[in-house]
């Protein structure tokens, strides 16, 4: 006659937590957590990934323009090594 060992306290906790998540209040908790996170992100003045990528592209474009202008200025200046 074989008997299964009793569930460990961790297994029991996991089982109860899973049952809680399936019940109605868990949906309310999830909704409240999402609302709190959204408020925190808004207060932190975060931007979306799309906005970030747009700004990165703009900075890269400005860097290329600056490099081109620097090359033009350097080419227009007389050689400073003497002559």
C-alpha positions in Angstrom: 0.0 0.0 0.0 1.6 3.2 -1.2 0.7 6.6 0.2 1.5 10.0 -1.3 3.4 12.4 0.8 1.4 15.4 2.1 1.8 18.5 0.1 4.6 20.8 1.1 3.6 24.2 2.6 4.9 25.8 -0.6 2.7 23.6 -2.8 -0.3 24.4 -0.6 0.5 28.1 -0.8 0.8 27.9 -4.6 -2.5 26.1 -4.8 -4.3 28.6 -2.7 -2.8 31.5 -4.6 -3.9 30.0 -7.9 -7.4 29.6 -6.5 -7.5 33.3 -5.5 -6.3 34.4 -8.9 -9.2 32.5 -10.6 -11.7 34.3 -8.4 -13.4 37.6 -9.1 -11.4 39.8 -6.7 -8.2 39.0 -8.5 -9.5 40.7 -11.6 -10.2 43.8 -9.5 -6.7 43.7 -8.1 -5.2 43.4 -11.5 -7.3 46.3 -12.8 -6.2 48.4 -9.8 -2.5 47.5 -10.2 -2.7 48.5 -13.9 -4.3 51.8 -13.0 -1.6 52.5 -10.4 1.2 51.7 -12.8 -0.3 53.9 -15.5 -0.5 56.8 -13.0 3.1 56.2 -11.9 4.3 56.1 -15.5 2.4 59.3 -16.3 3.9 61.1 -13.3 7.3 59.9 -14.2 6.9 61.6 -17.6 7.8 58.5 -19.6 7.4 58.3 -23.3 6.2 55.5 -25.5 8.7 53.4 -27.4 7.4 54.9 -30.7 8.1 58.4 -29.4 11.5 57.4 -28.2 12.4 55.8 -31.5 11.3 58.9 -33.3 13.5 61.1 -31.2 16.5 58.7 -31.7 16.0 58.9 -35.4 15.9 62.7 -35.3 19.1 62.9 -33.2 20.9 60.6 -35.6 19.8 62.8 -38.5 21.1 65.9 -36.7 24.4 64.2 -36.0 24.8 63.3 -39.6 24.1 66.9 -40.6 26.5 68.3 -38.0 29.3 65.9 -39.2 28.7 67.1 -42.8 28.9 70.7 -41.7 32.1 70.1 -39.8 33.7 68.4 -42.8 32.7 71.4 -45.0 34.2 73.9 -42.5 37.4 71.9 -42.2 37.7 71.7 -45.9 37.2 75.4 -46.3 39.9 76.4 -43.8 43.4 76.9 -45.0 46.0 74.4 -44.0 47.3 75.5 -40.6 50.7 73.6 -40.9 52.2 76.6 -42.6 52.8 77.3 -46.2 
